[in-house]
Amino acid sequence: MPSLPGMAEYFGAPAAVVNMTMVAFFVSMAVGMLVMGPLSDRSGRKKVLLVSLRHYSDFSSSLKSVSRMIWRE
């Protein structure tokens, strides 16, 4: 990915850490689509969307308490 060195420099993290973060994101998206698609077909898209939004907001709120990120090589 062309932006990988730039992202590593911007965040002050090793390129391997940035790469693993991106891999985790893409794997999570793929698994999420495989799970949430059939689930929303079965129980309704609105319900699944609202539960997902709640989980996202709870997780985002919990990140407020992180004062600083520490990158290790």
Steps between C-alpha positions, in 0.01 A plus 500: 500500500657832396386692808646255753835680553323835531256364757784342699688830501191704593407276794859437604445125484694224329371407155431145622260630766315719249479205261358269767243763594386517139490122470288479817261760358452321168457157662247644745306661217489173306387296801250770594339487158475122512339508844288815489348439155313182588425631849337813361302294250367288784429760769465822304750757382388777734550291814846384393597855401391643836682230698814551290480877548468451876807274510696749291409794725578303818840399364575853383402639839728254675792629292462845658675365808815415306734787568779396267587231251827319555655331197751224556728354239 
